């Protein structure tokens, strides 16, 4: 198998891991799946001879993995400082500010203890990447982020949609297990 084909296989596996991430309910499982996605993307970039992107993806993989075990704010700040330093070292175009905003927001989200906060914030991050990727003219990356948004929405609906609907419904004093009773006079 050629290096290019292997890189594309790794990218496809990364895409699958990213889609699967939002189908887990638990925050640690979501973050570990994103860690796998970023690691596979890093290997993909390395095989394509893009060491800068590979390094960034590796850093993101480590960030997601560490965040799956802790929500320590000091570690979060460390990764934010690292992201800003990397941004300043590689800044070339104003569109990069969208990537930086998404990276900082994603870092913040990774260290939040509630999966709803993680999901909602990562949806904003994906939206920023959609805009970024459209501006730089990468239709595949744009579609990939749109797919991540869709997967996030499906996961949200699966795990929180029914609960949100149930919470908004009027209280009848009965449980869903009890049959409705109709009294006739």
C-alpha positions as CSV (number, residue, x, y, z in Angstrom):
1,X,0.0,0.0,0.0
2,X,1.4,3.4,-0.9
3,X,2.0,6.1,1.8
4,X,-0.7,8.3,0.3
5,X,-3.3,5.5,0.4
6,X,-2.3,4.7,4.0
7,X,-2.7,8.3,4.9
8,X,-6.2,8.4,3.4
9,X,-7.2,5.2,5.3
10,X,-6.0,6.9,8.5
11,X,-8.1,10.0,7.6
12,X,-11.1,7.8,7.0
13,X,-10.7,6.1,10.4
14,X,-10.3,9.5,12.0
15,X,-13.5,10.6,10.4
16,X,-15.3,7.5,11.7
17,X,-13.9,8.1,15.2
18,X,-15.1,11.7,15.1
19,X,-18.6,10.7,14.0
20,X,-18.7,7.9,16.7
21,X,-17.6,10.3,19.5
22,X,-20.9,12.0,19.8
23,X,-22.8,8.7,19.9
24,X,-21.4,8.0,23.4
25,X,-23.2,9.4,26.4
26,X,-20.4,9.7,28.9
27,X,-18.1,12.7,28.7
28,X,-14.9,10.6,29.1
29,X,-15.9,8.3,26.2
30,X,-16.7,11.3,24.0
31,X,-13.3,12.8,24.7
32,X,-11.3,9.6,24.3
33,X,-12.9,9.0,20.9
34,X,-11.9,12.6,19.9
35,X,-8.4,11.8,21.2
36,X,-8.3,8.8,18.8
37,X,-9.6,10.9,16.0
38,X,-6.9,13.6,16.5
39,X,-4.2,10.9,16.8
40,X,-5.2,9.3,13.5
41,X,-5.4,12.7,11.9
42,X,-1.9,13.4,13.1
43,X,-0.6,10.2,11.7
44,X,-2.4,11.1,8.4
45,X,-0.7,14.5,8.3
46,X,2.7,13.0,9.1
47,X,2.4,10.5,6.2
48,X,1.5,13.4,3.9
49,X,4.6,15.3,5.0
50,X,2.9,18.0,7.0
51,X,4.7,18.0,10.3
52,X,3.1,21.2,11.6
53,X,-0.5,19.9,11.3
54,X,0.7,16.5,12.7
55,X,2.1,18.2,15.7
56,X,-1.0,20.2,16.3
57,X,-3.2,17.1,15.9
58,X,-0.9,15.3,18.4
59,X,-1.3,18.1,20.9
60,X,-5.1,18.0,20.5
61,X,-5.1,14.2,20.9
62,X,-3.1,14.5,24.2
63,X,-5.4,17.4,25.3
64,X,-8.6,15.3,24.8
65,X,-7.0,12.3,26.5
66,X,-6.0,14.2,29.6
67,X,-9.3,16.1,29.7
68,X,-11.1,12.7,29.7
69,X,-9.6,12.1,33.2
70,X,-9.7,15.6,34.7
71,X,-11.3,18.9,34.4
72,X,-8.4,20.7,36.2
73,X,-8.5,24.4,35.1
74,X,-4.7,24.7,35.4
75,X,-4.2,22.0,32.7
76,X,-6.9,23.7,30.6
77,X,-5.0,27.0,30.8
78,X,-1.7,25.2,29.9
79,X,-3.3,23.9,26.7
80,X,-4.8,27.3,25.9
81,X,-1.4,29.0,26.3
82,X,0.1,26.3,24.1
83,X,-2.6,26.9,21.4
84,X,-2.0,30.7,21.5
85,X,1.8,30.2,21.3
86,X,1.4,27.9,18.3
87,X,-1.0,30.3,16.6
88,X,1.4,33.3,17.1
89,X,4.3,31.2,15.7
90,X,2.4,30.2,12.6
91,X,0.0,33.1,11.9
92,X,-0.2,33.9,8.2
93,X,-3.8,35.0,7.5
94,X,-6.7,36.6,9.4
95,X,-8.8,33.5,8.8
96,X,-6.6,31.8,11.3
97,X,-8.4,33.7,14.0
98,X,-11.4,31.4,13.4
99,X,-9.2,28.4,13.9
100,X,-7.7,29.9,17.1
101,X,-11.2,30.8,18.5
102,X,-12.4,27.2,17.8
103,X,-9.3,25.7,19.4
104,X,-9.6,27.9,22.5
105,X,-13.3,27.2,22.8
106,X,-12.7,23.5,22.2
107,X,-10.0,23.5,24.9
108,X,-12.4,25.1,27.3
109,X,-15.1,22.6,26.4
110,X,-12.8,19.6,26.9
111,X,-12.3,20.5,30.5
112,X,-16.0,21.0,31.4
113,X,-17.5,18.3,33.6
114,X,-20.9,18.2,32.0
115,X,-21.4,16.4,28.7
116,X,-24.2,18.8,27.7
117,X,-21.7,21.7,27.9
118,X,-19.1,19.7,26.0
119,X,-21.6,18.8,23.2
120,X,-23.0,22.4,22.9
121,X,-19.6,24.0,22.9
122,X,-18.2,21.5,20.4
123,X,-21.1,22.3,18.1
124,X,-20.1,26.0,18.1
125,X,-16.5,24.9,17.4
126,X,-17.6,22.8,14.5
127,X,-19.6,25.7,13.2
128,X,-16.5,27.9,13.3
129,X,-14.5,25.2,11.5
130,X,-17.2,25.1,8.8
131,X,-16.8,28.8,8.2
132,X,-13.0,28.6,8.3
133,X,-12.9,25.6,5.9
134,X,-15.4,27.3,3.5
135,X,-13.3,30.5,3.4
136,X,-10.0,28.6,2.7
137,X,-11.8,26.6,0.0
138,X,-11.7,23.1,1.4
139,X,-15.1,21.5,0.6
140,X,-14.1,18.1,2.0
141,X,-13.2,19.6,5.4
142,X,-16.4,21.6,5.3
143,X,-18.5,18.6,4.7
144,X,-16.6,16.7,7.4
145,X,-17.4,19.4,10.0
146,X,-21.0,19.4,8.9
147,X,-21.1,15.7,9.5
148,X,-19.7,16.2,13.0
149,X,-22.4,18.7,13.6
150,X,-25.1,16.2,12.5
151,X,-23.6,13.5,14.6
152,X,-23.5,15.8,17.6
153,X,-27.2,16.7,17.0
154,X,-28.2,13.0,16.7
155,X,-26.2,12.2,19.9
156,X,-27.9,15.1,21.7
157,X,-31.3,13.9,20.6
158,X,-30.6,10.3,21.7
159,X,-29.3,11.2,25.1
160,X,-31.0,14.5,26.0
161,X,-33.8,15.2,23.5
162,X,-36.4,13.0,25.2
163,X,-35.5,14.2,28.6
164,X,-35.8,17.8,27.5
165,X,-39.2,17.1,25.9
166,X,-40.3,15.3,29.1
167,X,-39.2,18.1,31.3
168,X,-41.2,20.6,29.2
169,X,-44.4,18.4,29.3
170,X,-47.1,19.3,31.9
171,X,-46.9,17.2,35.1
172,X,-49.9,14.8,35.4
173,X,-48.9,13.1,38.6
174,X,-48.5,9.7,37.0
175,X,-45.5,7.9,35.7
176,X,-45.1,6.7,32.1
177,X,-45.5,3.1,33.4
178,X,-49.0,3.7,34.6
179,X,-51.9,3.3,32.1
180,X,-54.2,6.3,31.8
181,X,-57.4,5.9,33.6
182,X,-60.7,7.3,32.4
183,X,-63.4,7.7,34.9
184,X,-66.9,7.6,33.5
185,X,-69.9,8.8,35.6
